[in-house]
Amino acid sequence: MPDTAQISIPGTERKENRAADDRLRLLIERVERLEDEKKGISDDIRDVYNEGKAVGYDIKIMRQIVRIRKMKPDDRREMDMLLDTYKNALGID
């Protein structure tokens, strides 16, 4: 006696495959659009940093400030405290 999980109704397999194929295509197209948007945003960010460099700002410091501003205040205080501790231990400052 055949297993009922392996029995298929004629005509439904292709319809189910087509729906799965369409879903996959839509997901892939969505990822591609998002990748394009991400590239555009990355280009915009690079342009802003280059604009800062053109007027005399240090890009490394700008990036560090952006990274610091993303941090929670408690995490930032902890990082500053640890950095001071390490600098004192090494005789820096």
C-alpha positions as CSV (number, residue, x, y, z in Angstrom):
1,M,0.0,0.0,0.0
2,P,1.5,3.4,-1.0
3,D,2.4,6.0,1.6
4,T,-0.2,8.8,1.4
5,A,2.5,11.5,1.8
6,Q,3.9,10.4,-1.6
7,I,0.7,10.4,-3.5
8,S,0.2,13.5,-5.6
9,I,-2.9,14.7,-7.4
10,P,-2.2,15.2,-11.1
11,G,-2.0,18.8,-12.2
12,T,-1.3,20.2,-8.7
13,E,2.4,19.7,-8.6
14,R,3.2,22.2,-11.4
15,K,0.8,24.8,-9.8
16,E,2.5,24.4,-6.4
17,N,6.0,24.5,-8.0
18,R,5.0,27.6,-10.0
19,A,3.8,29.3,-6.8
20,A,7.1,28.4,-5.0
21,D,9.1,29.6,-8.0
22,D,7.2,32.9,-8.1
23,R,7.8,33.3,-4.3
24,L,11.5,32.6,-4.7
25,R,11.8,35.0,-7.6
26,L,10.0,37.8,-5.6
27,L,12.3,37.2,-2.7
28,I,15.4,37.4,-4.9
29,E,14.2,40.5,-6.6
30,R,13.6,42.1,-3.2
31,V,17.1,41.3,-2.0
32,E,18.5,42.7,-5.2
33,R,16.6,46.0,-4.8
34,L,17.7,46.3,-1.2
35,E,21.3,45.6,-2.2
36,D,21.0,48.4,-4.8
37,E,19.6,50.8,-2.1
38,K,22.4,49.8,0.3
39,K,25.0,50.5,-2.4
40,G,23.5,53.9,-3.0
41,I,23.4,54.7,0.8
42,S,27.0,53.6,1.1
43,D,28.0,55.9,-1.7
44,D,26.1,58.8,-0.1
45,I,27.9,58.2,3.2
46,R,31.3,58.1,1.5
47,D,30.4,61.4,-0.2
48,V,29.6,63.0,3.2
49,Y,32.9,61.8,4.7
50,N,34.8,63.1,1.6
51,E,33.0,66.5,2.0
52,G,34.2,66.6,5.6
53,K,37.7,65.8,4.4
54,A,37.5,68.5,1.8
55,V,36.9,71.2,4.5
56,G,39.6,69.9,6.8
57,Y,38.1,67.3,9.1
58,D,39.8,64.0,9.8
59,I,37.7,61.1,8.4
60,K,39.0,58.6,11.0
61,I,37.9,60.8,13.8
62,M,34.5,61.5,12.2
63,R,33.9,57.7,11.9
64,Q,35.0,57.2,15.5
65,I,32.6,59.9,16.7
66,V,29.7,58.3,14.7
67,R,30.6,55.0,16.3
68,I,30.7,56.5,19.8
69,R,27.4,58.4,19.3
70,K,25.7,55.1,18.5
71,M,26.7,53.7,21.9
72,K,24.4,53.8,25.0
73,P,25.6,56.4,27.5
74,D,26.5,53.7,30.1
75,D,28.5,51.7,27.6
76,R,30.3,54.8,26.5
77,R,31.2,55.7,30.1
78,E,32.4,52.2,30.7
79,M,34.6,52.3,27.6
80,D,36.0,55.7,28.6
81,M,36.8,54.4,32.1
82,L,38.5,51.2,30.7
83,L,40.4,53.2,28.2
84,D,41.7,55.6,30.9
85,T,42.6,52.6,33.1
86,Y,44.6,51.0,30.3
87,K,46.3,54.3,29.4
88,N,47.2,54.9,33.1
89,A,48.6,51.4,33.3
90,L,50.8,52.0,30.3
91,G,51.9,55.5,31.3
92,I,50.1,57.3,28.5
93,D,48.8,60.8,29.3
